Amino acid sequence: PEALAAEANLRRSAGAEVSKRVVFTDLLPLEMRIQGKGVADLFLDSPEYNAHGTATEVLSGGVPVLTLPLGKAHASRVASSVVLGLGMGQLVARTYSDYQDMAVRLATQPRSMAKLCATLQARRRGSDLFNASLWAVRVETAFFQVLS
């Protein structure tokens, strides 16, 4: 019930034009979540409490994540760490004004967005961030080191 009220409130606040483009879903299996996030053009991260696993899923779906790390709290810097780990520092804003300018530029300049997406695709393919086998080996190695 709270989720439905929140959805209705968000749709009302966004207005009819924007509301048509917003998709709300129930919790989906991982592959479907990643595919669903892949329909977006750009993910605007919230500065105070960043996307964590969601940022990784969105990037995995090929969607750029624009983020603004604020404050000293870990939660406000997670998405920037993920984005920087992928070598996409051009998606990390320094100020609110920078964040807004970058979002508007990407939304209104299709060539800039296309170039950014192409860079993301290339980085994604060669990145350790999305190499599940490598992560499994590293975790196993750490476990063996702890146990020995």
N, C-alpha and C positions, 0 to 999 in steps of 0.2 A: 504493500500500500504506500509506504513512504517513497519507494522508487518511482511509482506511477505519478505521485504528486510532484516529485522533483522533475520528472520528465515533462509533465504538463506545464510547470512553472518555467522551465528552460525554453520550451517551445513558445510560450506566450511572450517571454522576454526577448527572444531572438527575432520574433516577427515571422510573418508567413513565408517570405522569400527564403530566408536562411533556414527556417524550420524544415522546409522541404528537403534540404540537403543533409540534415542531421539524422543519423541512424542509431537507434537504441536497440540493444539485443540482450537476451539473457546470456548467462555464462555459456560459452561454447567450448568444444574441444580445441586444443592448442592449434592444430593446423587450420581449423576454420577461423579462429581468432586472427591468425596471421594473414590469411587470405582476405578477411573482412577489413583489416586495417590497411591492406594494400590498395583499397579503392580510393583512399584519401590522396590529396596532392601534397599536403604539408601538415605535419603534426606540430601544433603550438603547445609547448610544454609550459606548465605553470611554474612561475619562479619560486614561490615560497616552499612548495613541496613538489619536487620533480617526479616525473615518471620514472619508475624503477624498471621492473620487468617489462612493463608496457613499452618503454622506449626501445628496448631490445627487440620486442616483437614487431614494433612499427618499422624499425630499421630493417629487420629481417624481411619484412614485406616490401621493402624497396621504397619506403616513404621517408623523406628527410625529416629530422626532428630539430626544430628550432628551439633553443633553450637559453635560459638566462640564470646562471648560478648566482644566487644571492645569499648573503649571510654565511655564518660559520657552521651552521647545522649540516650534518651529513645529508639529510633529506633534501636539501636545496642544491646539492651539487652532483647528485647521482647521474642524471641524464647527461650533464656536460662531461662527466668521466667516460660514459659509454660513447658519446659522440667523438670525443677526443681520442679514445682508444681505437676508434675506427679511422682516425686520420681526417676527420671532417671538421676541423676547427673553425671553418667559415660559418658553421651553424651555431656557434656559441657567441651570444650577444654579451656586451659589457655593461650596458645600461638599459633602462626601460625604453628610452628614446631609440637606441640602437635596435632593440628587439622589435619595436613597432616598425621602424623604417625597413628592417630586413624582411619582416613579414609582408609588408605592403609591396616591397620591390619584387619579392618572389611570386606573390599572388598576381601581380600586374605585368610581369615581364616573362612571358612563356619561354623565351630563349634562355634566360638565366635559370629558370626552373628546370628546363630540359638538360642543361649542362650539369647542374647540380645532381640531378637524378642519374645521369650517366656516370658521373664520378662516384656516386654512392654505389651503383651496381658493380663497378669495377673494384672498389674497395671491399665490398661485401664478399665477393668471390674469393679474394685472397686473404681475408681476415681470420685470425685465430678466434675472434669473438664468436663466430658462427660455426666453428669447427667442433662439433660435439664429441667426436672421437678423441681429439687432442685434449679436450677438457676432461674426459673420462680417464685418460692415461695420467694426466696431472693429478687428479684426485686420488687415483689408485696409488700412485707414487707417494703422495703425501701420507696416505694411510699406512703404507708399508714402512715409511720412515718413522712414523709415530709408534708403530708396533715393534720396531726393531731396537 
